[in-house]
Amino acid sequence: METQLLVDALSRIVHVGTAITLVGGTIFMRAVLLPSAKELPDAEHDKLRTAVMTRWKKFVHGGIALFLISGFYNYMRLIPQHKGDGLYHGLIGTKMLLALAVFFIASALIGRSKSFEPMRQQRAKWLTILILLSAVIVVISGFVKVRGGKPKTVEPAVQASPAE
């Protein structure tokens, strides 16, 4: 039992820590790095962008892997506690779909595919979308966490009718 508790705690810490790192990094890029880099001459701006994306790519790819592993583990551990809880599964399903969209956009922004060059040319817009989607995921996660399991319904006791 202690080992299970340790693994559960570690998985949760990895999941939340990854979110802090990637969402915080995205906010930093959108709010600080992009506006500051705009002031650089084009050649220096391109050099900085290449250096940042080369390093950031490792965080994004590693973070996606950690999210998938820890998220799947956390979900599988909680399924028994939420059997028949439609709201929980609906919210977690929504969170998962939004996370896949976040993974796609983040990957497109750090990638080199010519197909996604138009997205990279509008980096500020797509980083803002990433931040908003991430905020919705955090809200869903927070609500599901504090809500707990499905509220128990209490069946009224059946009273025996008096014998006639």
C-alpha positions in Angstrom: 0.0 0.0 0.0 2.8 2.4 0.8 4.4 1.7 -2.6 1.1 2.4 -4.3 0.8 5.7 -2.5 4.3 6.7 -3.4 3.7 5.9 -7.1 0.4 7.8 -7.1 2.0 10.9 -5.5 5.0 10.7 -7.9 2.7 10.5 -10.9 0.6 13.5 -9.7 3.8 15.5 -9.0 5.2 14.7 -12.4 1.9 15.7 -14.1 1.5 19.0 -12.2 5.2 19.8 -12.5 5.1 19.3 -16.2 2.1 21.5 -16.5 3.8 24.3 -14.5 6.9 24.0 -16.7 5.2 24.0 -20.1 2.4 26.5 -19.4 4.8 28.8 -17.6 7.3 28.6 -20.5 4.6 29.3 -23.0 3.4 32.4 -21.0 7.0 33.6 -20.7 7.5 33.3 -24.5 4.2 35.1 -25.3 4.4 37.8 -22.7 8.2 38.4 -22.4 10.3 36.8 -25.1 8.3 37.6 -28.2 7.8 41.3 -27.5 11.5 41.6 -26.5 12.7 39.7 -29.6 10.6 41.9 -31.9 13.0 44.8 -31.1 16.0 42.9 -32.5 17.3 43.2 -36.0 15.9 40.4 -38.3 19.2 38.4 -38.3 19.6 38.5 -34.6 15.9 37.7 -34.1 16.1 34.6 -36.3 19.3 33.4 -34.5 17.6 33.8 -31.1 14.4 32.1 -32.3 16.4 29.1 -33.6 18.4 28.8 -30.4 15.2 29.1 -28.2 13.2 26.6 -30.3 16.1 24.1 -30.3 16.1 24.1 -26.5 12.3 24.5 -26.0 11.6 21.5 -28.4 13.2 19.1 -25.9 10.9 20.4 -23.1 7.8 20.2 -25.3 8.5 16.6 -26.5 9.6 15.4 -23.1 6.6 17.2 -21.5 4.1 15.6 -23.9 5.6 12.2 -23.1 5.3 12.8 -19.3 1.8 14.1 -19.7 0.7 11.1 -21.6 2.3 8.6 -19.2 1.3 10.3 -15.9 -2.2 11.3 -17.2 -3.0 7.8 -18.4 -1.8 6.3 -15.1 -3.7 8.9 -13.0 -6.9 8.2 -15.1 -6.6 4.5 -14.8 -6.2 4.7 -11.0 -9.3 6.9 -10.6 -11.7 5.0 -12.9 -13.0 2.8 -10.1 -13.8 5.8 -7.9 -15.9 7.4 -10.7 -17.8 4.4 -12.1 -21.1 5.7 -13.5 -20.1 9.3 -12.9 -21.0 10.9 -16.3 -19.9 14.4 -15.3 -16.4 13.2 -14.3 -15.9 11.2 -17.5 -17.3 14.0 -19.6 -15.0 16.6 -18.1 -12.0 14.3 -18.2 -12.8 13.4 -21.8 -13.0 17.1 -22.7 -9.7 17.8 -20.9 -8.0 15.0 -22.8 -9.3 16.3 -26.2 -8.1 19.8 -25.3 -4.7 18.4 -24.2 -4.4 16.7 -27.6 -5.1 20.0 -29.3 -2.5 21.7 -27.1 0.0 19.0 -28.0 -0.7 19.5 -31.7 -0.3 23.3 -31.6 2.8 23.1 -29.4 4.4 20.6 -31.8 3.5 22.6 -34.9 5.1 25.7 -33.4 8.4 24.0 -32.6 8.5 21.8 -35.7 10.1 22.4 -39.1 7.3 21.2 -41.3 6.6 23.6 -44.2 2.9 22.8 -43.7 2.8 24.6 -40.4 4.9 27.6 -41.4 1.8 29.8 -41.5 1.1 29.0 -37.8 4.7 29.8 -36.9 4.5 33.1 -38.7 1.5 33.9 -36.4 3.4 32.6 -33.3 1.9 35.2 -30.9 -1.7 34.3 -31.9 -1.1 30.5 -31.5 0.8 31.0 -28.2 -2.2 32.9 -26.9 -4.5 30.1 -28.0 -2.2 27.6 -26.2 -2.4 29.7 -23.0 -6.2 29.9 -23.2 -6.6 26.2 -23.9 -4.2 25.4 -21.0 -6.2 27.6 -18.7 -9.4 25.7 -19.5 -7.6 22.4 -18.8 -6.4 23.7 -15.5 -9.9 24.9 -14.6 -11.4 21.5 -15.5 -8.6 19.7 -13.5 -9.1 21.9 -10.5 -12.9 21.4 -10.5 -12.7 17.6 -10.9 -10.1 17.4 -8.1 -12.1 19.4 -5.5 -15.4 17.8 -6.6 -14.2 14.4 -5.7 -16.2 11.3 -6.5 -19.8 11.1 -7.6 -22.1 12.3 -4.9 -23.8 9.4 -3.2 -27.5 9.2 -3.4 -29.3 7.9 -0.4 -32.2 5.7 -1.1 -35.1 6.3 1.2 -35.7 3.5 3.6 -38.7 1.3 2.8 -41.1 1.3 5.7 -43.0 -1.9 6.4 -46.7 -1.3 6.3 -48.5 -2.1 9.5 -50.2 -5.5 9.5 -53.9 -5.4 9.2 
